[in-house]
Amino acid sequence: MRLQVLALLLLSLQGAAVQTQQVCSGTSNGLSFTESSAQHYNNLKNLYSGCEIIIGNLEITLMERDFNFSFLGTVREVTGYVLIATNQFHRLPLEQLRVIRGNTLYDKEWALSVFLNFDGEYGLVDLGLTHLTEILVGGVQIVNNKYLSYAPWINWQDIVRDSSALIEITGNGQKAPCHPDCGGYCWGPNKDQCQILTKTVCAPQCHGRCFGPSPQHCCNTECAGGCSGPKETDCFACQHVSHLGACVPHCPQSHIYNKHTFQLEPNPDAMYQYGSICLHKCPDHFVVDGSACVSACPPDKMEVEKNGTKHCEPCNGLCPKVCEGTDPRKSNRQTVDSSNIDSFINCTKIQGSLHFLVMGINGDVYNKIPPLDPEKLRVFSTVREITGILNIQSWPAELKDLSFFSNLTTIRGRSLHLPFSLLVMKVDSLMALGLRSLREISDGSVYISNNTNLCYQHTVKWQQIFTGSQIKRRRTLNDIKFNKLPSQCEAEGHVCDPLCSNSGCWGPGPDQCLSCRNHSRHHTCVAQCNIFSGEPREFAGPNGECLACHPECLPQEGRETCQGEGADKCAACATLMDGPHCVSSCPYGVTGERGQTIFKYADSTGHCQACHPNCTSGCTGPYLRDCMEARLTADSPHTAAIVSGVLAGLIVCLAVVVMALLYRRGLAIRRKRALRRYLESGESIEPLDPGEKGTKVHARILKSSELRKSKLLGSGVFGTVHKGFWIPEGDSVKIPVAIKTIQDRSGHHAFTEITDHMLSMGSLDHPYIVRLLGICPGQSLQLVTQLSTHGSLLQHLRQNANNLDPQRLLNWCVQIAKGMYYLEEHRMVHRNLAARNVLLKSDYIVQVSDFGVADLLYPDDKKYVYKTPIKWMALESILFRRYTHQSDVWSYGVTVWEMMSYGAEPYTSMHPNDVPGLLEKGERLAQPQICTIDVYMVMVKCWMIDENIRPTFKELANEFTRMARDPPRYLVVKKDQNSAAADESHLREPKLVEADLESEDDEVLDDGFATPPLHMSPSRSHSRMRIGSYRSASGQSVPVGYLPMTSNAGDDLRQLWSQRNRSV
């Protein structure tokens, strides 16, 4: 007996401890605060000292190294997120924190976010979360904490409940060794800092946390963060709520089921949920809503005080909204007008009076207030009470009554106009008042005068509306005069409805009666209620109102269906009966008066009967065999059959999808193998002279029947480009290709013969030039190349300007230079190099296209008369029609300028005919914004007047390869947040590109032109001086901006270039 008493005493003490545990409110400031760091620290200390549960977020940010955070040692639970960022302190003492619930997440993703906690030699070393064992919702972010060496290597999968939650751990300190007893996971070097594993070490039978590896060591399902035993009282924290030291699904409900009265009755032991604990009373600043403590009532409820406690109660219609009325003493609210009428939207109570004056209805020219839209007066349909007076001296002519005030029930008259609280005067358009809901005028009398068309007001028994004191005196003070004569109103038929009583009416119709002669339904008078017939069945209330029977009452014929509005007043039940009450279903899982869960079933007579006491999931009869658990066991074969059928169907569907994917993959592999086979085979052309060496031509001589054109991709100076298919003769595979049709519009040339130039083009094979697959001669020459699905470099630059990083831009410069060097080695002058003629093989590989096309049209005469790309041409090509590899270098410089300008057109504001004159004056394209002077000087060197001092493609490839080893040093690209993710993905690819470029060095440049691997280096601080355009300064006699075509100018520029390289 003593032991039982002692146990009860301990339990009560534990409950008292839970009841009195300190609960604090969190913050939602993120990384911002307005006060100083010391003030911010003092606010945190005052907020969290002695706190155990934080309702909200715990944010520790921008704290200095000398602050003492020992006041956080009592925190056991945080319902939101924990943010520890940009601090300098060494350790955070959160040893007692066991659970982070993650009801709100930092950056919509993180329940625990720890980043940038260092400054110089000071920073966070020990996170101190030695007892943190569960994060219910959200992920973990620990990044850029220079000195944090233990927490990043914790087994976070054991802590987060959601195994798919994101864990981001990067840029922290070096991993430090744990104590040998910790098994590799620890919060610090000591033995007492080992991580407590409560999830990954559990037996398979456990569905949550555990306190050991055995199946008997499973925690209760209501536990969170682990436990010390199997009971609900052994939990470290609760998954739902804590009630008197035990973890339960919910707090004791506010109502319990009384099996004797068959009713839900108030529970004297009810408690309210506040965060994750149960309280007998909500904090003073919170409101009771059902069985929970809330900070504010939901939109459909209003705050009502009962017995000193604030409750949220459902609103009867619109929830009250108090609005300020009008006041003739205030210049901006003398009357209701178009400038202030929107302030009355959804108002239910007017604090003050409402005045409708002429200047409000018709507008105020002096104050520039337009006339009032009559439809806007509809906002007053929600008003139920006016504490002052209603004064109507003007009203829109379109409106014949005051029906916009049809829901007005009370005029308080706390401030009167003379002795009056309701005034309607000089409104000739009014034919009826229409105040059908007005039932009380608390003080003051009525003034209704000079309304020449107004009727019905003389029928109202005003004494029934007046309340308060001196009713008789107030009635005598009523001044109702000079309206339409009553006899004239009756002659015109403006009389009350016959269903109205002698108390009068506000207008025509049975809904305008002050009271009803017989009965009323929804404020409308009716002859009789639906007592014996009609839907829904009704009964007559004490004031003659027709009230509907309970929905569960069974309609009766010839007799009353119910005696009142309750479910226990029915003559018969429509569905089921539980004791004296008609119900739609029997009680299922409701809480009884002793805390037990009650289940009932419906018998053959439609009455609810109690299930067997051992039934825990409902029943269909009174016996143990009728419990739902037994039925579920019996139905398991059928359930298994259904599940098996569904799984079989899913497997068949999956097999069909896989077979379709395999078939498409097979087709793609066949095309790829066929293309590789034809690419590798080629043809050998025998020379006419036996002493000459045969030419290996990789391109094939195709027949027009082997080509199928489909979509037009584009057109240019020399012809059109179509997307199409190559169907090799004797083969069924369709190879996607690009078909370029070359036409001589002058009609002087035909392409019926295979020329040496065609064979030379077909023999070219290099990773950075577009491979020519075939040649189809005829009236129009058709060149067949590999299809580039990524489009041209120019198009890619314009569409992805925000996603291009320096590494890719410089890699492309290297690749184009290597491709052009290959053409130079094979004596092929491009003559039309530009970004539009460079295609993307992939996001990281470009290929030069359209080389040698101009030579096909004009092999002998270089002075063709068609449009030429003057803005990309060297000056000697424009003036003297001289095309060499060095003129291609000039075009290469313009192409690089296009890349660095993200696809901008060179000399965009100039006509092409004006460009030669500009170049002769020494003007050049301006320095692109992202380029340093090093890159721009390479471009300027490509645009030297003397073609002999321009760099070769071999030198250009070497120069850009050197720059590509340290891209941020030479290109300054400003990244925004939207492109950060895309840039990061690009930066993960450098090794792939480096390997590709490095392999090409061995294949293409065997003569010592080797390209070292490209590396990503951290940006360094260098001078990034920019200049608007390059001008020569070789002498005083030369006009400003002119670079003469002499060797001296070249020497000067070489000297400038070498000085710049030495400075770097």
VEXDREN-86444 format. One line per 3 residues: number of its first residue (from 1); for each residue z, y, x of C-alpha. Coordinates in steps of 0.05 Angstrom, whole numbers. Last residue first. Layout:
# VEXDREN-86444
NUM> Z,Y,X | ...
***
This chain:
# VEXDREN-86444
1064> -1309,787,1034 | -1317,847,1079 | -1363,808,1124
1061> -1408,790,1066 | -1413,863,1044 | -1431,885,1115
1058> -1486,832,1117 | -1515,857,1051 | -1514,930,1072
1055> -1549,911,1137 | -1601,870,1100 | -1611,930,1053
1052> -1623,977,1110 | -1670,927,1144 | -1709,920,1079
1049> -1717,995,1074 | -1740,997,1145 | -1790,941,1132
1046> -1829,985,1085 | -1843,985,1010 | -1802,1048,998
1043> -1739,1043,953 | -1737,1103,908 | -1673,1121,870
1040> -1668,1192,897 | -1734,1215,927 | -1746,1196,999
1037> -1743,1253,1048 | -1667,1249,1056 | -1667,1178,1080
1034> -1653,1105,1067 | -1608,1114,1007 | -1639,1063,961
1031> -1615,1058,890 | -1581,1000,854 | -1558,1011,783
1028> -1493,1025,747 | -1446,1004,803 | -1386,958,796
1025> -1327,949,844 | -1292,883,835 | -1246,887,895
1022> -1209,823,902 | -1145,793,873 | -1151,718,872
1019> -1168,671,815 | -1145,600,823 | -1199,554,850
1016> -1244,505,814 | -1285,468,865 | -1359,457,876
1013> -1377,402,924 | -1417,423,986 | -1491,434,976
1010> -1536,412,1033 | -1601,446,1054 | -1604,409,1120
1007> -1674,384,1111 | -1659,330,1059 | -1653,379,1002
1004> -1673,341,941 | -1640,273,943 | -1577,286,983
1001> -1563,353,950 | -1577,323,883 | -1516,278,890
998> -1472,339,902 | -1498,374,841 | -1483,315,797
995> -1415,303,828 | -1397,376,820 | -1420,377,748
992> -1376,318,730 | -1318,344,770 | -1323,411,736
989> -1316,383,665 | -1245,400,645 | -1260,474,650
986> -1307,468,591 | -1252,441,546 | -1207,500,566
983> -1263,549,551 | -1269,521,480 | -1194,527,468
980> -1191,597,495 | -1252,620,454 | -1214,645,394
977> -1158,674,436 | -1204,721,474 | -1229,711,545
974> -1251,768,590 | -1300,740,641 | -1296,768,712
971> -1349,733,755 | -1346,730,831 | -1274,711,847
968> -1265,674,782 | -1321,625,803 | -1291,599,868
965> -1334,540,892 | -1391,566,850 | -1398,626,897
962> -1417,581,956 | -1467,544,912 | -1495,611,891
959> -1510,629,963 | -1539,561,982 | -1585,560,921
956> -1608,631,936 | -1623,614,1009 | -1666,554,988
953> -1699,596,935 | -1720,645,988 | -1688,713,996
950> -1731,775,990 | -1749,805,1057 | -1823,785,1054
947> -1832,810,983 | -1822,882,1006 | -1803,919,942
944> -1735,884,940 | -1718,856,871 | -1688,790,894
941> -1641,830,940 | -1617,868,879 | -1600,803,844
938> -1559,778,904 | -1525,847,907 | -1504,838,835
935> -1468,774,851 | -1428,805,907 | -1416,870,869
932> -1376,832,817 | -1411,811,754 | -1380,808,684
929> -1406,876,662 | -1477,866,684 | -1501,914,740
926> -1558,957,715 | -1630,935,722 | -1667,969,778
923> -1694,1039,792 | -1731,1051,858 | -1782,1101,832
920> -1836,1047,837 | -1793,1004,790 | -1791,1058,737
917> -1866,1068,741 | -1878,994,734 | -1832,991,672
914> -1866,1044,630 | -1921,998,605 | -1868,948,581
911> -1839,1000,532 | -1768,1016,548 | -1702,1010,508
908> -1691,936,525 | -1703,944,599 | -1682,871,606
905> -1668,835,540 | -1596,812,533 | -1583,737,536
902> -1510,736,555 | -1515,793,605 | -1498,748,665
899> -1551,699,642 | -1603,752,631 | -1588,781,701
896> -1598,711,730 | -1666,709,696 | -1683,778,724
893> -1666,753,794 | -1707,690,784 | -1767,733,763
890> -1762,769,831 | -1757,701,865 | -1820,679,827
887> -1856,738,861 | -1832,707,926 | -1864,640,908
884> -1929,677,901 | -1968,713,847 | -2012,773,865
881> -2040,809,805 | -2043,874,845 | -2000,922,805
878> -1959,878,759 | -1955,819,808 | -1939,866,866
875> -1882,897,824 | -1851,830,809 | -1854,806,738
872> -1796,796,689 | -1806,861,649 | -1882,851,653
869> -1881,786,614 | -1957,782,608 | -1999,792,546
866> -2069,766,554 | -2120,792,603 | -2119,741,657
863> -2125,769,727 | -2107,707,767 | -2179,683,768
860> -2188,616,801 | -2144,566,765 | -2141,609,702
857> -2120,568,641 | -2087,511,679 | -2058,560,729
854> -2020,595,673 | -1987,529,654 | -1962,515,724
851> -1888,515,706 | -1871,516,632 | -1801,487,642
848> -1741,495,689 | -1684,448,673 | -1610,462,657
845> -1549,416,662 | -1479,432,638 | -1483,434,562
842> -1538,383,565 | -1613,381,581 | -1614,456,568
839> -1683,488,575 | -1706,545,620 | -1769,580,596
836> -1731,629,550 | -1686,647,609 | -1747,671,648
833> -1796,644,700 | -1869,658,681 | -1911,656,745
830> -1887,585,764 | -1921,578,831 | -1928,504,850
827> -1936,491,925 | -1897,425,922 | -1840,453,965
824> -1840,516,922 | -1833,474,859 | -1772,439,890
821> -1743,506,909 | -1752,528,837 | -1712,469,813
818> -1658,482,865 | -1654,556,845 | -1649,537,771
815> -1593,488,786 | -1552,537,829 | -1557,592,776
812> -1536,541,724 | -1475,523,764 | -1457,597,769
809> -1459,606,694 | -1421,541,683 | -1364,559,729
806> -1358,630,702 | -1340,607,632 | -1385,611,571
803> -1351,607,503 | -1355,679,478 | -1430,685,491
800> -1445,620,455 | -1503,639,409 | -1537,689,455
797> -1531,646,518 | -1553,583,482 | -1616,617,455
794> -1634,643,524 | -1621,574,556 | -1671,542,510
791> -1657,488,459 | -1603,434,461 | -1647,379,433
788> -1693,381,494 | -1751,334,480 | -1781,304,543
785> -1851,329,558 | -1921,318,531 | -1975,368,552
782> -2033,374,503 | -2097,407,528 | -2140,435,472
779> -2213,417,471 | -2191,351,502 | -2141,324,553
776> -2075,289,534 | -2026,292,592 | -1962,253,593
773> -1888,250,609 | -1881,317,645 | -1808,321,668
770> -1772,387,656 | -1747,413,722 | -1675,409,747
767> -1669,334,759 | -1735,330,797 | -1801,293,787
764> -1868,328,797 | -1930,282,799 | -1955,303,731
761> -1960,376,752 | -2002,356,813 | -2046,312,770
758> -2059,370,723 | -2074,415,783 | -2122,363,811
755> -2161,367,746 | -2169,315,691 | -2231,334,652
752> -2238,350,578 | -2195,412,581 | -2243,465,557
749> -2250,536,583 | -2289,597,564 | -2268,600,491
746> -2229,664,500 | -2171,634,462 | -2159,582,516
743> -2110,535,483 | -2052,495,512 | -2015,451,461
740> -1944,434,481 | -1918,369,452 | -1842,358,456
737> -1821,285,453 | -1783,235,409 | -1804,163,429
734> -1827,119,371 | -1825,45,389 | -1879,-1,363
731> -1916,-14,429 | -1989,-33,442 | -2009,40,454
728> -1948,82,466 | -1922,118,403 | -1903,188,426
725> -1867,227,372 | -1865,300,355 | -1831,368,360
722> -1885,420,367 | -1897,475,419 | -1953,525,411
719> -2003,559,457 | -2011,601,521 | -1978,667,501
716> -1924,635,459 | -1907,592,400 | -1845,556,374
713> -1813,492,350 | -1864,471,299 | -1840,406,266
710> -1880,341,263 | -1935,323,313 | -1954,251,324
707> -1984,229,390 | -2014,161,410 | -2079,176,373
704> -2091,236,419 | -2097,189,477 | -2050,195,536
701> -2061,200,612 | -1992,184,639 | -1944,229,677
698> -1909,201,738 | -1970,211,782 | -1965,178,850
695> -2022,208,890 | -2061,165,938 | -2064,183,1012
692> -2129,208,1041 | -2171,171,1092 | -2211,133,1040
689> -2236,199,1012 | -2244,197,937 | -2169,187,928
686> -2139,133,882 | -2093,158,827 | -2029,117,819
683> -1997,114,751 | -1926,122,726 | -1876,65,716
680> -1807,96,719 | -1815,145,661 | -1850,94,618
677> -1794,44,627 | -1740,97,618 | -1772,120,553
674> -1777,48,528 | -1705,36,547 | -1681,98,510
671> -1722,83,448 | -1696,12,446 | -1625,36,456
668> -1632,86,398 | -1659,31,353 | -1602,-15,372
665> -1552,40,358 | -1581,49,289 | -1575,-26,276
662> -1504,-27,304 | -1484,31,259 | -1513,-5,198
659> -1478,-69,217 | -1412,-32,225 | -1419,1,157
656> -1435,-65,123 | -1376,-99,158 | -1329,-43,135
653> -1352,-51,64 | -1341,-127,68 | -1272,-117,99
650> -1253,-66,45 | -1274,-115,-9 | -1233,-171,23
647> -1173,-124,28 | -1178,-107,-46 | -1184,-180,-66
644> -1125,-199,-23 | -1082,-144,-53 | -1100,-166,-123
641> -1084,-239,-106 | -1018,-220,-73 | -999,-180,-135
638> -1014,-239,-179 | -973,-284,-134 | -916,-231,-132
635> -908,-229,-208 | -848,-275,-209 | -812,-236,-154
632> -826,-171,-189 | -800,-201,-253 | -735,-222,-220
629> -724,-152,-192 | -739,-122,-261 | -678,-157,-290
626> -691,-203,-349 | -663,-264,-312 | -596,-230,-311
623> -595,-227,-386 | -597,-170,-436 | -672,-159,-437
620> -730,-122,-405 | -693,-96,-344 | -681,-36,-298
617> -680,-32,-222 | -609,-49,-203 | -592,-104,-253
614> -524,-134,-237 | -489,-102,-298 | -539,-135,-346
611> -579,-82,-382 | -550,-38,-437 | -586,-34,-504
608> -632,20,-531 | -651,9,-604 | -723,-1,-626
605> -709,-61,-671 | -739,-111,-621 | -695,-86,-565
602> -708,-27,-519 | -679,-32,-449 | -622,6,-413
599> -604,23,-341 | -543,62,-319 | -524,80,-247
596> -449,84,-236 | -415,150,-219 | -357,140,-267
593> -387,185,-321 | -454,150,-313 | -513,171,-270
590> -583,159,-298 | -627,103,-271 | -667,91,-334
587> -642,115,-402 | -687,88,-458 | -752,123,-472
584> -778,175,-522 | -708,186,-550 | -676,192,-619
581> -601,200,-614 | -548,166,-656 | -538,110,-604
578> -602,109,-563 | -658,104,-614 | -731,92,-597
575> -800,118,-617 | -808,159,-681 | -735,157,-700
572> -709,162,-771 | -671,214,-813 | -665,256,-750
569> -604,299,-736 | -584,264,-670 | -645,291,-633
566> -620,361,-650 | -656,413,-693 | -621,401,-758
563> -620,359,-821 | -684,320,-806 | -745,289,-839
560> -726,311,-909 | -753,269,-966 | -819,255,-1001
557> -854,228,-940 | -815,225,-876 | -839,246,-806
554> -805,205,-750 | -760,250,-708 | -774,246,-633
551> -805,316,-631 | -739,346,-658 | -749,381,-724
548> -782,448,-725 | -745,509,-751 | -768,550,-812
545> -726,613,-817 | -685,623,-880 | -627,657,-845
542> -585,593,-840 | -645,552,-818 | -692,513,-863
539> -717,447,-837 | -785,430,-808 | -837,375,-801
536> -894,395,-755 | -940,388,-790 | -943,389,-866
533> -903,354,-918 | -831,348,-944 | -796,403,-905
530> -856,441,-880 | -824,508,-897 | -841,551,-959
527> -875,616,-980 | -884,642,-910 | -863,706,-874
524> -884,714,-801 | -832,723,-746 | -847,653,-717
521> -839,621,-785 | -804,658,-840 | -776,637,-908
518> -769,665,-978 | -770,741,-990 | -777,756,-916
515> -746,812,-874 | -773,876,-842 | -842,849,-859
512> -900,863,-812 | -920,789,-801 | -936,779,-875
509> -993,829,-873 | -1001,905,-878 | -954,952,-840
506> -883,964,-818 | -850,932,-879 | -796,942,-932
503> -726,917,-944 | -747,894,-1013 | -769,827,-984
500> -838,813,-956 | -878,753,-982 | -916,799,-1030
497> -945,837,-970 | -926,910,-966 | -971,964,-995
494> -1031,1003,-969 | -1076,986,-1029 | -1110,1054,-1033
491> -1073,1071,-1097 | -1008,1049,-1065 | -1019,1095,-1005
488> -1037,1153,-1053 | -973,1143,-1092 | -933,1140,-1027
485> -962,1208,-1005 | -991,1209,-936 | -943,1241,-886
482> -912,1310,-894 | -841,1284,-889 | -792,1234,-858
479> -731,1271,-829 | -673,1222,-823 | -608,1261,-820
476> -583,1227,-883 | -590,1160,-849 | -551,1185,-789
473> -494,1205,-834 | -492,1138,-869 | -495,1100,-803
470> -438,1140,-773 | -422,1087,-719 | -462,1030,-689
467> -524,1000,-718 | -584,1030,-756 | -638,979,-773
464> -611,959,-841 | -598,1032,-858 | -671,1046,-846
461> -694,1009,-908 | -768,1015,-893 | -814,1028,-952
458> -827,1102,-936 | -856,1083,-868 | -910,1041,-903
455> -965,1095,-898 | -990,1144,-846 | -1056,1181,-857
452> -1032,1253,-853 | -980,1243,-798 | -943,1309,-804
449> -873,1280,-796 | -833,1219,-776 | -764,1237,-747
446> -714,1180,-745 | -640,1183,-730 | -595,1173,-669
443> -556,1114,-643 | -564,1038,-637 | -632,1033,-670
440> -639,958,-681 | -688,909,-713 | -756,932,-686
437> -800,869,-683 | -856,893,-730 | -864,962,-700
434> -933,969,-733 | -924,1042,-750 | -981,1044,-800
431> -1043,1088,-813 | -1039,1129,-749 | -1101,1171,-733
428> -1069,1237,-756 | -1015,1236,-702 | -976,1300,-715
425> -907,1269,-706 | -873,1203,-690 | -801,1209,-665
422> -750,1154,-656 | -683,1172,-623 | -668,1235,-663
419> -607,1281,-668 | -636,1334,-622 | -677,1292,-576
416> -626,1238,-559 | -601,1204,-496 | -566,1136,-504
413> -613,1124,-564 | -610,1048,-556 | -679,1032,-585
410> -681,956,-595 | -731,902,-615 | -797,925,-583
407> -845,865,-585 | -898,899,-628 | -898,961,-584
404> -973,956,-571 | -976,952,-648 | -965,1027,-653
401> -1018,1036,-707 | -1089,1059,-721 | -1113,1062,-648
398> -1182,1093,-634 | -1154,1163,-641 | -1110,1153,-580
395> -1038,1176,-592 | -1001,1242,-587 | -931,1265,-606
392> -897,1198,-597 | -824,1202,-574 | -788,1136,-564
389> -716,1151,-544 | -667,1127,-491 | -647,1056,-473
386> -714,1027,-493 | -714,951,-504 | -765,897,-514
383> -824,921,-473 | -876,867,-460 | -930,897,-505
380> -921,963,-468 | -975,944,-417 | -1026,944,-475
377> -1027,1020,-468 | -1081,1008,-415 | -1132,994,-469
374> -1126,1066,-493 | -1152,1092,-425 | -1112,1155,-412
371> -1151,1219,-399 | -1158,1240,-326 | -1102,1275,-286
368> -1127,1334,-244 | -1061,1371,-248 | -1094,1430,-284
365> -1142,1386,-322 | -1086,1344,-352 | -1112,1285,-392
362> -1122,1271,-466 | -1065,1220,-474 | -1017,1250,-423
359> -1032,1323,-438 | -1022,1310,-512 | -953,1279,-503
356> -928,1207,-506 | -856,1206,-484 | -817,1142,-467
353> -743,1146,-453 | -692,1120,-403 | -686,1053,-369
350> -744,1018,-403 | -732,943,-409 | -783,888,-410
347> -831,917,-359 | -890,872,-341 | -934,932,-321
344> -898,998,-332 | -914,1028,-264 | -988,1021,-282
341> -979,1078,-332 | -962,1128,-279 | -1026,1167,-262
338> -1062,1151,-328 | -1008,1185,-369 | -940,1172,-400
335> -905,1238,-403 | -862,1285,-362 | -863,1236,-304
332> -890,1275,-244 | -859,1342,-262 | -791,1313,-278
329> -751,1350,-332 | -795,1322,-387 | -768,1252,-368
326> -808,1187,-371 | -779,1117,-364 | -756,1078,-303
323> -770,1004,-306 | -725,943,-315 | -758,875,-311
320> -730,818,-352 | -762,749,-345 | -819,740,-394
317> -809,688,-449 | -737,668,-459 | -722,664,-384
314> -695,600,-356 | -625,608,-326 | -608,616,-252
311> -532,618,-245 | -484,669,-216 | -411,647,-217
308> -353,688,-245 | -347,646,-307 | -422,652,-320
305> -465,706,-289 | -540,703,-305 | -597,711,-255
302> -666,701,-286 | -714,643,-285 | -790,635,-286
299> -801,669,-218 | -751,624,-181 | -680,650,-172
296> -660,675,-104 | -620,651,-44 | -610,582,-72
293> -550,536,-77 | -570,470,-110 | -549,428,-170
290> -588,466,-223 | -600,535,-192 | -534,564,-169
287> -542,632,-134 | -524,649,-62 | -488,711,-35
284> -420,686,-55 | -429,618,-21 | -439,561,-70
281> -379,525,-98 | -357,452,-97 | -402,443,-35
278> -447,385,-14 | -480,388,55 | -551,385,81
275> -572,456,64 | -525,476,9 | -527,423,-45
272> -480,436,-103 | -423,393,-127 | -405,365,-195
269> -336,334,-203 | -327,360,-275 | -396,333,-294
266> -423,368,-354 | -448,319,-408 | -513,281,-417
263> -507,247,-484 | -499,177,-512 | -431,196,-541
260> -397,133,-515 | -444,120,-456 | -433,190,-430
257> -489,205,-380 | -472,254,-325 | -490,327,-315
254> -483,373,-254 | -502,317,-207 | -458,292,-151
251> -497,311,-87 | -560,274,-69 | -586,215,-27
248> -517,202,4 | -488,208,75 | -413,201,73
245> -362,252,100 | -342,279,33 | -415,285,12
242> -467,296,67 | -539,308,45 | -609,281,59
239> -621,247,126 | -549,256,145 | -520,266,215
236> -480,224,265 | -475,171,212 | -414,125,208
233> -395,144,136 | -459,112,108 | -436,47,140
230> -470,7,195 | -432,35,254 | -433,91,306
227> -495,125,280 | -563,152,298 | -598,219,290
224> -605,214,215 | -568,166,170 | -585,153,97
221> -618,86,114 | -552,61,142 | -556,47,216
218> -578,-21,242 | -533,-57,291 | -531,-124,256
215> -604,-135,274 | -580,-131,347 | -607,-79,396
212> -551,-29,387 | -530,34,349 | -591,37,304
209> -639,86,273 | -689,74,217 | -719,13,184
206> -681,-38,225 | -706,-109,219 | -751,-100,280
203> -689,-93,324 | -676,-24,352 | -687,-1,424
200> -743,48,407 | -700,83,355 | -629,103,376
197> -636,116,451 | -580,160,479 | -609,197,540
194> -564,194,601 | -525,258,616 | -456,226,623
191> -478,189,686 | -497,254,720 | -566,276,744
188> -589,312,681 | -620,302,612 | -635,229,625
185> -687,174,617 | -700,126,675 | -653,70,655
182> -592,116,652 | -544,72,693 | -579,88,759
179> -567,163,749 | -632,199,740 | -681,222,795
176> -716,289,790 | -786,301,762 | -817,363,793
173> -812,426,752 | -852,442,690 | -927,458,680
170> -941,412,621 | -905,375,565 | -939,376,496
167> -915,323,446 | -953,325,380 | -923,286,322
164> -959,220,309 | -895,178,316 | -862,220,262
161> -787,212,272 | -785,248,338 | -727,227,384
158> -749,159,409 | -819,184,421 | -788,239,463
155> -768,191,518 | -742,247,564 | -788,266,622
152> -793,340,604 | -717,344,599 | -703,327,672
149> -735,376,722 | -735,446,690 | -744,494,749
146> -814,522,735 | -811,519,659 | -885,526,643
143> -889,481,581 | -841,441,537 | -870,434,466
140> -841,381,419 | -868,361,350 | -851,371,277
137> -807,339,224 | -743,297,229 | -725,311,302
134> -673,260,322 | -626,241,378 | -602,306,410
131> -536,287,443 | -551,309,514 | -588,372,494
128> -565,411,556 | -633,441,575 | -612,441,648
125> -653,479,700 | -674,543,663 | -695,598,710
122> -680,643,769 | -719,647,834 | -773,692,805
119> -766,694,730 | -761,628,693 | -760,601,622
116> -834,606,606 | -832,553,550 | -786,511,506
113> -809,496,435 | -771,446,392 | -793,435,319
110> -865,454,339 | -927,456,295 | -934,515,248
107> -927,564,307 | -853,547,305 | -838,499,249
104> -796,508,186 | -759,450,153 | -758,422,224
101> -694,381,216 | -668,387,287 | -611,337,293
98> -557,322,344 | -536,388,375 | -467,376,406
95> -489,385,478 | -524,451,465 | -497,486,528
92> -560,522,554 | -564,523,630 | -591,567,686
89> -606,633,650 | -672,670,660 | -704,667,591
86> -776,672,568 | -770,621,512 | -721,574,477
83> -742,564,404 | -706,512,361 | -737,499,292
80> -710,498,221 | -650,459,194 | -610,463,258
77> -552,414,266 | -491,403,310 | -477,473,338
74> -406,476,368 | -427,489,441 | -468,550,422
71> -410,597,438 | -414,573,510 | -476,617,519
68> -451,661,575 | -501,714,597 | -514,725,672
65> -586,700,675 | -616,748,625 | -640,729,555
62> -711,741,530 | -708,689,475 | -658,641,443
59> -682,627,372 | -644,578,327 | -681,573,261
56> -657,567,189 | -591,543,160 | -552,533,225
53> -498,481,220 | -437,480,265 | -423,553,278
50> -360,572,317 | -394,633,346 | -466,634,320
47> -478,703,290 | -430,743,331 | -456,712,395
44> -529,721,374 | -516,795,358 | -481,805,424
41> -541,775,461 | -590,821,426 | -546,880,442
38> -546,861,515 | -622,850,515 | -634,918,483
35> -651,924,409 | -718,917,374 | -731,842,376
32> -795,801,383 | -809,731,410 | -802,695,343
29> -759,737,296 | -744,684,243 | -668,679,248
26> -615,628,228 | -559,633,176 | -492,602,192
23> -451,545,165 | -381,531,190 | -350,467,166
20> -299,478,111 | -325,427,61 | -339,377,115
17> -268,384,141 | -240,379,71 | -279,315,61
14> -251,287,125 | -181,306,104 | -192,272,37
11> -216,210,71 | -157,210,119 | -108,216,61
8> -143,160,22 | -138,115,83 | -64,131,92
5> -50,115,19 | -87,50,26 | -49,32,90
2> 17,48,56 | 0,0,0
***
